[in-house]
Amino acid sequence: MDKLKRVMAMAGVILVAGIWIATFLTGVLGGSKELLTALLVLSVVVPVLMYAILLVARTVSGKSAIDVIDEAMKKDSKKD
């Protein structure tokens, strides 16, 4: 379970960092206004959605989101 938490957290950090780097480069290198606006919106929306998904999973199941993900992964591995 701890390994899954770390992997998911690292994926989130990499995604958000990539968006921030792309935003910075677009602003500095003179990209289009539409692209810059989209990247700025994504830099706010992506973390909010990540938090909302974890919150909904915890609320619906009464368990932590990681427990829900672990159960889903166990069900998928049993099907194979």
C-alpha positions as CSV (number, residue, x, y, z in Angstrom):
1,M,0.0,0.0,0.0
2,D,2.8,2.4,0.8
3,K,4.5,1.7,-2.5
4,L,1.2,2.5,-4.4
5,K,0.9,5.8,-2.4
6,R,4.4,6.8,-3.4
7,V,3.9,5.9,-7.1
8,M,0.6,7.9,-7.3
9,A,2.1,10.9,-5.4
10,M,5.2,10.9,-7.7
11,A,3.0,10.7,-10.8
12,G,1.0,13.7,-9.6
13,V,4.1,15.7,-8.8
14,I,5.6,14.9,-12.2
15,L,2.3,15.9,-14.0
16,V,2.0,19.2,-12.1
17,A,5.7,20.0,-12.5
18,G,5.5,19.3,-16.2
19,I,2.5,21.7,-16.5
20,W,4.4,24.4,-14.6
21,I,7.5,24.0,-16.8
22,A,5.5,24.1,-20.0
23,T,3.7,27.2,-18.7
24,F,7.0,28.9,-17.9
25,L,8.6,28.0,-21.2
26,T,5.5,29.1,-23.1
27,G,5.5,32.4,-21.4
28,V,9.3,33.0,-21.8
29,L,9.6,31.8,-25.4
30,G,6.5,33.7,-26.5
31,G,4.0,31.0,-27.2
32,S,0.4,31.7,-28.2
33,K,-1.9,33.4,-25.7
34,E,-4.4,30.5,-26.0
35,L,-1.8,27.9,-25.0
36,L,-0.5,30.0,-22.1
37,T,-4.1,30.5,-20.9
38,A,-4.8,26.7,-21.2
39,L,-1.6,25.8,-19.3
40,L,-2.4,28.3,-16.5
41,V,-5.9,26.9,-16.2
42,L,-4.5,23.3,-16.1
43,S,-2.1,24.3,-13.3
44,V,-5.1,25.1,-11.1
45,V,-7.6,22.5,-12.4
46,V,-5.3,19.3,-12.2
47,P,-4.4,19.6,-8.5
48,V,-8.1,20.4,-7.7
49,L,-9.3,17.4,-9.6
50,M,-6.7,15.1,-8.0
51,Y,-7.9,16.3,-4.5
52,A,-11.5,15.9,-5.5
53,I,-11.1,12.3,-6.7
54,L,-9.4,11.3,-3.4
55,L,-12.1,13.1,-1.4
56,V,-15.0,11.5,-3.3
57,A,-13.3,8.0,-3.0
58,R,-12.9,8.4,0.7
59,T,-16.4,9.7,1.2
60,V,-18.2,7.1,-0.9
61,S,-16.3,4.1,0.5
62,G,-15.8,5.2,4.0
63,K,-12.2,4.1,3.5
64,S,-9.1,5.9,2.4
65,A,-8.7,6.3,-1.3
66,I,-5.6,4.0,-1.3
67,D,-7.6,1.2,0.2
68,V,-10.2,1.6,-2.6
69,I,-7.5,1.5,-5.2
70,D,-5.8,-1.6,-3.6
71,E,-9.1,-3.5,-3.6
72,A,-9.8,-2.6,-7.3
73,M,-6.3,-3.8,-8.2
74,K,-6.8,-7.1,-6.3
75,K,-10.1,-7.7,-8.2
76,D,-8.4,-7.0,-11.6
77,S,-5.5,-9.4,-10.8
78,K,-7.9,-12.2,-9.8
79,K,-9.7,-11.8,-13.2
80,D,-6.4,-12.5,-15.0
